[in-house]
Every structure is written in structure tokens, then in C-alpha cells.
């Protein structure tokens, strides 16, 4: 089955940042004018606004893989969703700093960058614009008992900042431009994925 570009939308905490979750260094960063956003990034085993369900086992695996990008400060995202599976550095506006599980939900902290797109995001936050976070990944889906289940070949790419309304019709499941999976991960990423897959099967 051909992989598709899967995109999901979640709202951030009211005001952009959840209370009492910042470290002392982050509080200092914010005090000096920096912006850190927080909120729910994804949710497992629940039908979302797009009608898709992400099994927890698959989401746990992808969060473990994504943690490596966070540790290496490569967990970047763009302002708005592009139509492909490549993260364009010139459009990056933020970096994911931390992810954690709260029951079936994945929550995270996001540092707004001082890039051209980041500056736009900064101004949107300052203006009080209601922002959302949206995951972008490649994978195939299957229909099962009225739900669209994301299959085991899903690969999380990034989390983008969006302003799309959280209605079913506002979200599109776009076709990948290629039948083959794009080379969006380097050799070390692929080795790390393989090791995580082996460990998760034990």
C-alpha cells in the first residue's frame, strides 16, 4: 500500500504555554524575551478530528525515534504545512525541546526560533493568535470498523505550527509524490530505528 502524507492538528495550551512546566533556564530565556510554547502534540488509541486512530505501540515507537532528534537538536518544524515530506530549513520556525507521555497523550515544549519564519511566529504569539500544533508523517492506513487505522509503516517527520480550524473537512490526507519512501532520515537515524524495532519486539 502506498504511503501518504499524514497530518494532524491539536491546539496548544491557552495562552501558548502551560503553567509550571518551565525549567529555571527556560524561565530565564522567556524573561529575556524568548518564547516557549507547550501543549498536546498527539494522542494514541483515539479517533481524532481526521477520523484516524494512531495505535499506541506505533506512536510509542515513533516518539522514541523522535527523541533522538530532540537530543541532537534536530527536531525542527515549519510554520504551516508544506505539501511534501521534506523539512525545509529556510522555513523552520521552532524546535521541539521536550516530549512526554500523559496517559495516552503526547505533550511537548516548543522553542520559537529567531529565524525569519520564527519571527513571524513570535509576532503571532504576541498578538494573541490561537495557534495549533500539527504532526506530519508518512504512512499507510486501513479502514476498520468505521475508523481509519494508521499502520505499522508510519514514520513521524515533524510537528508544524498551524492555524487550521479543528474541523473534519479542514484536514486533507495528501498523496505522497513518490511511491517510494523519501530519504528523509540519515544512516544513523535508520540504524536507530532498526534497533528500536528489534528491542520493541523482544
Rosetta silent file (secondary structure, phi, psi, omega in degrees, C-alpha in Angstrom):
SEQUENCE: XXXXXXXXXXXXXXXXXXXXXXXXXXXXXXXXXXXXXXXXXXXXXXXXXXXXXXXXXXXXXXXXXXXXXXXXXXXXXXXXXXXXXXXXXXXXXXXXXXXXXXXXXXXXXXXXXXXXXXXXXXXXXXXXXXXXXXXXXXXXXXXXXXXXXXXXXXXXXXXXXXXXXXXXXXXXXXXXXXXXXXXXXXXXXXXXXXXXXXXXXX
SCORE:     score description
SCORE:     0.000 S_00000001
   1 L     0.000  135.926 -177.221    0.000    0.000    0.000 S_00000001
   2 L   -70.815  136.546  177.157    1.329    3.427   -0.934 S_00000001
   3 L   -73.647  146.458  178.327    2.398    5.703    1.902 S_00000001
   4 E  -122.427  162.145  175.432    0.620    9.013    2.280 S_00000001
   5 E   -83.208  114.945 -177.174    1.454   12.266    3.990 S_00000001
   6 E  -103.569  129.696 -177.696   -0.492   12.215    7.271 S_00000001
   7 E  -131.331  135.580 -179.010   -1.134   15.476    9.103 S_00000001
   8 E  -129.211  154.075 -175.856   -2.870   16.030   12.452 S_00000001
   9 E  -125.881  134.667  172.362   -3.882   19.170   14.341 S_00000001
  10 E  -138.651  148.069  176.803   -4.021   19.934   18.061 S_00000001
  11 E   -82.477  149.804  174.962   -4.464   23.197   19.927 S_00000001
  12 E   -83.140  172.160  177.516   -1.783   24.436   22.294 S_00000001
  13 L   -61.053  153.313 -179.391   -2.433   25.355   25.900 S_00000001
  14 L   -58.467  129.190 -178.011   -4.397   28.540   26.444 S_00000001
  15 L    84.312   -0.864  175.860   -2.050   31.487   26.111 S_00000001
  16 L    96.556  -30.354 -175.681    0.545   29.316   24.370 S_00000001
  17 L  -136.424  131.294  177.251    2.306   27.857   27.390 S_00000001
  18 L   -73.290  144.438 -176.198    1.110   25.521   30.132 S_00000001
  19 L   -72.837  152.729  169.120    1.893   26.793   33.645 S_00000001
  20 L    60.722   34.982  177.094    4.624   25.449   35.941 S_00000001
  21 L  -122.914   -0.440 -177.334    6.481   23.321   33.394 S_00000001
  22 L   -87.553  141.283  173.481    9.475   25.535   32.625 S_00000001
  23 L   -76.559  171.003  179.332   12.955   24.867   33.994 S_00000001
  24 H   -62.208  -39.157  178.765   14.933   27.708   35.537 S_00000001
  25 H   -64.257  -38.887  179.379   16.961   28.085   32.322 S_00000001
  26 H   -69.806  -36.879  176.818   13.749   28.239   30.287 S_00000001
  27 H   -63.057  -37.541  178.359   12.252   30.821   32.642 S_00000001
  28 H   -67.651  -40.388  177.624   15.385   32.928   32.129 S_00000001
  29 H   -60.199  -44.299  179.027   15.072   32.506   28.345 S_00000001
  30 H   -67.542  -39.750  179.761   11.454   33.688   28.498 S_00000001
  31 H   -62.965  -27.724  179.404   12.346   36.560   30.839 S_00000001
  32 L   -90.170   11.821  175.453   14.852   37.752   28.224 S_00000001
  33 L   104.178   -4.256  178.808   12.157   37.866   25.533 S_00000001
  34 L   -73.506  161.885 -179.015   12.232   34.276   24.268 S_00000001
  35 L  -124.827  128.629  174.646    9.048   32.321   23.602 S_00000001
  36 E  -123.259  127.000  178.617    8.342   28.711   24.622 S_00000001
  37 E  -107.863  158.660  179.844    5.049   27.083   23.696 S_00000001
  38 E  -150.367  160.549  178.677    3.557   23.903   25.106 S_00000001
  39 E   157.468 -172.803 -179.843    0.598   21.602   24.654 S_00000001
  40 E   -77.600  130.608  179.837   -0.660   18.285   23.353 S_00000001
  41 E   -99.106  -38.288 -177.549    1.192   17.025   20.296 S_00000001
  42 E  -157.152  169.111  177.893   -0.526   13.697   19.617 S_00000001
  43 E  -146.126  136.522 -177.330   -2.878   11.116   21.138 S_00000001
  44 L   -96.256  149.993  171.173   -2.875    7.332   20.932 S_00000001
  45 L    57.839   30.461  178.239   -5.799    4.919   20.508 S_00000001
  46 L  -138.183  139.846  178.780   -8.353    7.679   19.986 S_00000001
  47 L   -72.755  121.117 -177.892  -10.207    8.771   16.869 S_00000001
  48 L   -92.083 -174.502 -177.035   -9.016   12.277   16.022 S_00000001
  49 L   -63.071  -20.126  177.381  -10.655   15.055   14.032 S_00000001
  50 L   -89.960   -0.374 -178.247   -9.439   13.467   10.801 S_00000001
  51 L    81.206    8.685 -178.211  -11.063   10.154   11.702 S_00000001
  52 E   -99.151  149.823  177.515   -7.660    8.496   12.118 S_00000001
  53 E  -121.860  127.022  176.644   -6.504    6.338   15.015 S_00000001
  54 L  -101.654  109.134  177.708   -2.840    6.005   15.958 S_00000001
  55 L   -58.481  141.409 -174.362   -2.207    2.726   17.844 S_00000001
  56 H   -61.012  -37.563 -178.949   -0.186    3.358   20.993 S_00000001
  57 H   -59.707  -40.987 -179.727    2.509    0.815   20.078 S_00000001
  58 H   -70.005  -43.406 -178.903    3.215    2.686   16.824 S_00000001
  59 H   -67.294  -38.159  177.278    3.141    6.110   18.470 S_00000001
  60 H   -62.061  -42.689  178.545    5.437    4.961   21.297 S_00000001
  61 H   -61.856  -44.219 -177.819    7.952    3.692   18.753 S_00000001
  62 H   -70.119  -33.796  176.340    7.862    6.943   16.793 S_00000001
  63 H   -67.449  -36.082  176.957    8.223    9.074   19.922 S_00000001
  64 H   -65.088  -42.393  176.782   11.275    7.020   20.889 S_00000001
  65 H   -65.282  -39.653 -178.219   12.759    7.605   17.440 S_00000001
  66 H   -68.917  -28.170  179.563   11.861   11.294   17.584 S_00000001
  67 H   -59.736  -33.688  178.217   13.578   11.664   20.972 S_00000001
  68 H   -61.542  -41.046  177.754   16.900   11.090   19.196 S_00000001
  69 H   -65.429  -37.638  177.537   16.222   14.150   17.019 S_00000001
  70 H   -63.811  -45.790 -179.129   15.376   16.163   20.139 S_00000001
  71 H   -60.884  -33.146 -178.529   18.609   15.083   21.847 S_00000001
  72 L   -92.932    7.002 -178.682   20.592   16.151   18.772 S_00000001
  73 L    55.358   44.160  177.289   18.679   19.456   18.468 S_00000001
  74 L  -119.610    8.245 -176.910   17.352   18.432   15.046 S_00000001
  75 L   -85.461   71.411 -175.990   13.649   18.291   15.959 S_00000001
  76 E   -94.763  158.179  176.390   12.667   21.247   13.800 S_00000001
  77 E  -142.314  165.422 -176.430    9.264   22.224   12.445 S_00000001
  78 E  -109.601  163.956  174.462    7.844   24.704    9.975 S_00000001
  79 E   -89.770  112.289 -170.963    5.288   27.490   10.076 S_00000001
  80 L    77.931  161.969 -178.450    2.312   25.994    8.203 S_00000001
  81 L   -89.994  126.524  169.838    2.293   22.620    6.470 S_00000001
  82 L   -78.211  173.730 -177.722    4.257   22.148    3.258 S_00000001
  83 L   -95.900   11.921 -179.535    2.965   19.720    0.647 S_00000001
  84 L  -133.876 -174.872 -175.338    5.890   17.314    0.889 S_00000001
  85 L  -102.645   12.797 -178.971    7.787   15.215    3.411 S_00000001
  86 L  -101.853  133.827  174.953   10.969   17.303    3.488 S_00000001
  87 L   -84.258  115.922 -179.281   11.731   19.724    6.319 S_00000001
  88 L   -90.638  114.886 -175.209   12.916   22.942    4.664 S_00000001
  89 H   -59.342  -34.582 -178.179   15.426   24.685    6.914 S_00000001
  90 H   -66.687  -17.401 -179.002   14.659   28.099    5.421 S_00000001
  91 H  -105.380    2.120 -176.309   11.051   27.756    6.631 S_00000001
  92 E   -68.882  136.650 -177.939   11.764   26.428   10.134 S_00000001
  93 E  -120.723  -14.825 -173.686   10.162   28.459   12.896 S_00000001
  94 E  -157.463  167.106  177.952   10.597   26.333   16.007 S_00000001
  95 E  -134.740  131.942  176.187   12.341   23.415   17.670 S_00000001
  96 E   -73.541  125.280 -177.376   10.788   20.721   19.855 S_00000001
  97 E   -97.272  -28.837 -172.537   12.637   20.743   23.181 S_00000001
  98 E  -161.007  142.033  171.657   10.876   18.003   25.082 S_00000001
  99 E  -130.269  149.260  179.108    8.186   15.344   24.733 S_00000001
 100 E  -154.113  156.213  178.570    6.448   13.339   27.447 S_00000001
 101 E   -95.153  135.591  171.361    3.501   10.989   27.862 S_00000001
 102 E  -127.625   91.118 -172.313    0.437   11.926   29.915 S_00000001
 103 L    65.789 -127.979  179.621   -1.735    8.835   29.740 S_00000001
 104 L   -85.642    0.480 -174.968   -2.481    8.279   26.041 S_00000001
 105 E  -100.300  143.874  172.962   -1.429   11.830   25.124 S_00000001
 106 E  -102.049  122.565  178.155    1.959   13.087   23.974 S_00000001
 107 E  -112.629  158.255 -178.309    2.785   16.570   25.273 S_00000001
 108 E  -154.771  164.761  174.375    5.707   18.770   24.371 S_00000001
 109 E  -115.699  139.482 -172.839    7.577   22.028   24.779 S_00000001
 110 E  -127.169  127.204  176.244    8.486   24.132   21.751 S_00000001
 111 E   -96.171  122.995  177.548   11.150   26.827   21.475 S_00000001
 112 E   -78.751  126.792 -175.400   10.322   29.553   18.960 S_00000001
 113 L   -85.297  162.278  179.336   13.431   30.297   16.886 S_00000001
 114 L   -95.954   42.299  177.624   14.816   33.676   15.855 S_00000001
 115 L   -95.039  171.405  176.799   14.599   32.784   12.153 S_00000001
 116 H   -54.132  -47.171  178.032   12.513   34.672    9.542 S_00000001
 117 H   -69.279  -34.251  177.824    9.619   32.227    9.997 S_00000001
 118 H   -64.762  -36.703  178.286   10.253   32.184   13.725 S_00000001
 119 H   -65.182  -36.847  175.770    9.925   35.951   13.877 S_00000001
 120 H   -64.109  -44.127  178.752    6.523   35.690   12.208 S_00000001
 121 H   -61.617  -40.522  177.924    5.528   33.055   14.753 S_00000001
 122 H   -58.325  -44.669 -178.414    6.759   35.315   17.565 S_00000001
 123 H   -68.210  -35.614  177.097    4.564   38.160   16.358 S_00000001
 124 H   -63.924  -42.270  178.617    1.551   35.854   16.034 S_00000001
 125 H   -63.803  -46.370 -179.511    2.040   34.711   19.628 S_00000001
 126 H   -61.751  -30.653 -179.716    2.446   38.286   20.862 S_00000001
 127 L   -81.976   -2.637  178.111   -0.751   39.251   19.039 S_00000001
 128 L    80.252   20.753  179.264   -2.639   36.509   20.879 S_00000001
 129 L   -67.233  135.642  178.492   -3.348   34.396   17.790 S_00000001
 130 L   -75.170  116.858 -173.570   -4.765   30.983   18.653 S_00000001
 131 L  -108.933  155.711  176.592   -2.160   28.502   17.442 S_00000001
 132 E  -129.316  161.858  176.373   -2.182   24.794   16.835 S_00000001
 133 E  -116.528  138.280 -174.232    0.422   22.077   16.512 S_00000001
 134 E  -135.690  126.673  179.426    0.178   19.543   13.720 S_00000001
 135 E   -80.480  148.989  176.806    2.136   16.344   13.196 S_00000001
 136 E  -128.754  128.859 -179.776    3.490   15.425    9.772 S_00000001
 137 E  -157.867  168.530  177.967    4.427   11.874    8.849 S_00000001
 138 E  -110.529  137.370  177.942    4.436    9.234    6.146 S_00000001
 139 E   175.435  169.202  176.862    2.429    6.048    6.350 S_00000001
 140 L  -106.403  163.169 -178.718   -0.420    3.977    5.051 S_00000001
 141 E  -132.378  161.206  175.432   -3.857    3.497    6.614 S_00000001
 142 E  -135.750  150.364  178.058   -6.568    0.843    6.671 S_00000001
 143 E   -89.949  132.198 -178.014  -10.286    1.014    7.286 S_00000001
 144 E  -151.066  113.184  177.381  -11.523   -0.979   10.263 S_00000001
 145 L    53.451   42.305  176.871  -14.970   -0.801   11.889 S_00000001
 146 L    85.136   -5.994  178.660  -15.562    2.733   10.677 S_00000001
 147 E  -107.060  156.556  174.116  -12.164    4.027   11.781 S_00000001
 148 E  -104.033  108.931 -174.510   -9.075    4.781    9.713 S_00000001
 149 E   -94.243  127.470  175.784   -6.196    2.990   11.422 S_00000001
 150 E   -74.480  131.052 -173.118   -2.626    4.185   10.890 S_00000001
 151 L   -90.559  175.918 -170.616   -0.486    1.166   10.011 S_00000001
 152 L   -66.579  -16.465 -178.511    2.891   -0.039   11.224 S_00000001
 153 L   -83.883    6.097 -178.504    4.863    1.615    8.404 S_00000001
 154 L   -63.075  136.542  175.034    4.117    5.104    9.801 S_00000001
 155 E  -129.156  118.604  177.026    7.148    7.381   10.195 S_00000001
 156 E   -72.483  132.714  178.493    6.864   10.649   12.098 S_00000001
 157 E  -100.503  -54.127 -175.955    8.672   13.503   10.341 S_00000001
 158 E  -169.084 -179.109  173.791    7.999   16.594   12.469 S_00000001
 159 E  -121.681  123.907 -178.526    5.494   18.861   14.192 S_00000001
 160 E  -106.271  155.174  174.983    4.450   22.052   12.377 S_00000001
 161 E   -91.972  129.212 -175.533    2.756   25.186   13.672 S_00000001
 162 E  -138.154  168.880  176.620   -0.615   25.792   12.002 S_00000001
 163 L  -129.514   24.274 -178.807   -3.790   27.855   12.299 S_00000001
 164 L   -70.768  143.935  176.327   -6.204   25.449   10.618 S_00000001
 165 L   -68.880  146.123 -177.144   -9.656   25.081   12.188 S_00000001
 166 L   -85.452   61.564  175.348  -10.190   21.830   14.021 S_00000001
 167 L  -118.951  151.909 -175.010  -12.988   20.574   11.766 S_00000001
 168 H   -56.977  -44.210 -174.461  -13.011   17.310    9.848 S_00000001
 169 H   -72.641  -12.702 -178.039  -13.286   18.872    6.397 S_00000001
 170 H   -81.836   -7.545 -175.586  -10.352   21.220    7.016 S_00000001
 171 L  -111.401  129.361 -177.910   -7.869   18.377    7.057 S_00000001
 172 L  -113.498  139.813  174.647   -6.646   16.694    3.899 S_00000001
 173 L   -96.942   98.198 -171.643   -4.886   13.357    3.529 S_00000001
 174 E   -86.590  147.157  177.552   -2.474   14.184    0.753 S_00000001
 175 E   -74.563  141.483  172.270   -0.868   11.733   -1.626 S_00000001
 176 L   -71.337  146.909 -179.161    2.894   11.303   -1.479 S_00000001
 177 L   -73.212  -16.952 -177.744    4.607   12.407   -4.678 S_00000001
 178 L  -130.041  148.038  176.339    6.563    9.146   -4.818 S_00000001
 179 L   -74.587  -20.077  179.758    5.650    5.517   -4.280 S_00000001
 180 L   -94.538  151.225  178.224    8.970    5.095   -2.509 S_00000001
 181 L   -70.463  125.078  179.649    9.675    6.466    0.955 S_00000001
 182 L   -61.206  152.887 -178.797   11.731    9.674    0.603 S_00000001
 183 L   -83.543   74.049 -176.316   15.206    9.630    2.104 S_00000001
 184 L   -95.764   -6.005  179.682   14.375   11.957    4.988 S_00000001
 185 L  -118.168  140.165  178.356   16.447   10.065    7.573 S_00000001
 186 L   -80.938  178.437 -175.104   20.229    9.702    7.586 S_00000001
 187 H   -59.875  -42.866 -179.927   22.091    6.409    8.074 S_00000001
 188 H   -62.906  -38.734  177.538   22.352    6.852   11.857 S_00000001
 189 H   -62.180  -42.660 -178.163   18.586    7.532   12.068 S_00000001
 190 H   -67.388  -37.639  176.360   17.815    4.349   10.121 S_00000001
 191 H   -64.724  -43.467  178.901   20.118    2.281   12.344 S_00000001
 192 H   -61.363  -41.298  177.536   18.473    3.762   15.433 S_00000001
 193 H   -61.738  -44.635 -178.894   15.021    2.914   14.037 S_00000001
 194 H   -62.275  -42.859  178.701   16.096   -0.659   13.311 S_00000001
 195 H   -63.872  -42.576  178.147   17.469   -1.116   16.845 S_00000001
 196 H   -63.096  -38.612  177.901   14.289    0.295   18.393 S_00000001
 197 H   -63.083  -43.087 -179.589   12.183   -2.060   16.266 S_00000001
 198 H   -64.296  -45.702 -179.367   14.264   -5.047   17.401 S_00000001
 199 H   -65.129  -36.949 -178.553   14.080   -4.043   21.077 S_00000001
 200 H   -70.554  -22.693  179.593   10.335   -3.401   20.927 S_00000001
 201 H   -83.372  -15.502 -177.352    9.767   -6.919   19.560 S_00000001
 202 L   -78.900    0.000    0.000   11.613   -8.575   22.457 S_00000001
